Amino acid sequence: MTTKAKLLAVTIDCAEPRRLAEFYSKVTGFEIQYAEDEYAGITDGAMNIYFGRVPDRRPAEWPGPGKQFHLDFRVPDVDKAVQEYLDLGATKPDFQPGGDRWTVLADPEGHLFCVCPEKS
C-alpha cells in the first residue's frame, strides 16, 4: 500500500517573495505568516502558499508549453474580482481560453492564475 500524503503547501518560485505574499494575501484573505527577502508564506490555517526567491526566474510565455502550473480561485463575481486583482498589480493576457466562463490573469511576476465563478 502506498503511503498517503497530505498536501501541506504550494511553493512558488519568484524574484520578490515578500511582494507576492502581500499580493496573494490580498487575493485570498490568507494571513501572512512571515515575509522576508528570501522566503515568505501565507496561510488560512489549513493551506499554505510559500514564495521562494529565485532571482533569475522568468515567466513562461502564455500561451505556450513553458507553463508548469497555475492556481484556480473561485469568486462570487468574476468581473469585480478581476478588476480588483488588476488594481493590485495583476495583468490580463490577451489569450483567454475560458471565454466568459473564467478569466486568466498573471500575478505581478507573471505566474498565471484563473478567476473562476462559484459553482452554481
N, C-alpha and C positions, 0 to 999 in steps of 0.2 A: 504494500500500500504506500502511496506517495504521501509524504508529509504535507499537510495543507498549510499554506502561508496566508497570513492576514496582511493586506496592504497597509503599510504604515504611512507612506508619503510618496509624493512625486517630487523629484528634484529637477529643476530647470537650470541648465547652464546659461549664464548671462554675463555681461560685462559689468553691470551695476546691480548687485543683489539687493541692496537697500532700496533702490528706486523701484525695482519690480515688486518687492514685498509691499511697498506702500501702494502701488498701483492695484495689485491683486487683493490687497486688504480692502480697498475701497470697492472693488468689483464684487467680492464675495461676502464682505462683512466679517471675514475671519480676523482674529486678533493677531497683531504682530507679536510673535514670541521673542524674537531678537532680530536685530538688524545691524550688521557690521559690513565693512567694505568687502570682506571675502565670502561671507555667508549670511543668509537671512532666512527667516521662516515665519510662516503664518499658520494658524490653526483655528478650527472651530471646536476643538476638544477631542474630536474623533479622527478627523482627516487633517493631514498636514501638507503644505506645499513649501518646499525648500528651494532656495535660489543659491547656486554656487558660482563663484566668479571664474569665468574663462575669458580672459581679456581679448583674445583674438577671434572669438566666436562671431560668425556671420550668419545672418538669417538665410534660410533656404528661399529659393525663388518660388513664387506661387503664381500659377500652378506649376508644378514640377516634381520630379522624382526625389528631390533632396529633403522634402518634408518628412520628418520622422514621427511626429506625433502632433496632436492638437488637443486642447481642452474643450469640452462642451459645457455650457451653462444654461440652465432653464431660468426664464424670467417671465413675469406676468405680462409685460408689454415690450415686445421686441424693439419696436421703433423708438420708444422712450429710452430703453436701456442702451441701445446703440448710440443714440445722441449723447447720453451721459458718459459712456465709455470713450467716445471720440473727444469729448471735453476734457477727459482725464489724460489724454495723450495717445489713445489707440488710433489706428488708421484703418481705412476700409479699402481693401484691394478691389480692383476692377472686376476680377473674376469671382462670381458669386454662384456656385453650383446649386445652392438651395432654392433659387428662385425667391418666392415670397414666403417659403417655409422657415428658413433660418438665415442668419447673416454671418458671414465670415469677417472677422476683424483680426488685426495684428496688434499685439501689445507694443509698448514703446521701444522694444528691442527687436520686433519683427516676428515673435512667436505667434502662430495662428491660434485663434480660438473661435468657437461658434457660439452665437447667441440664439438660443432656441426657445420656442414658446412652451409654456406649460402644457402638460398633457391635457387633452380635452375629454 
